[in-house]
Amino acid sequence: MTHYEFLLAKRLSGELRQWYQYGLAPQTEQWMTYYEYSLSHPDESQLEIANHFGRGHSTIQRALEFMSTPHR
């Protein structure tokens, strides 16, 4: 299970909203959005995704890498 799959399950159950009160990074929702976009547009490069969202390439790279790594 990846970080994205884990966080998506928590979002669907309603738990994710509570986690923000306990210190979950505020950019988590944005990172999930970037990852969802990358999944629905597999032919776009990270640079194209960065341009789409008006973000830096390194931000997109960090987000996609984090969301795709296994959750322990």
Buried (B, 14 or more C-beta within 10 A) or exposed (E): EBBBEBBBEBBEEEEBEEBEEEEBEEEBBBBBEBBEBBEEEEEBEBEEBBEBBEBEBEBBBBBBEBBBEEEE
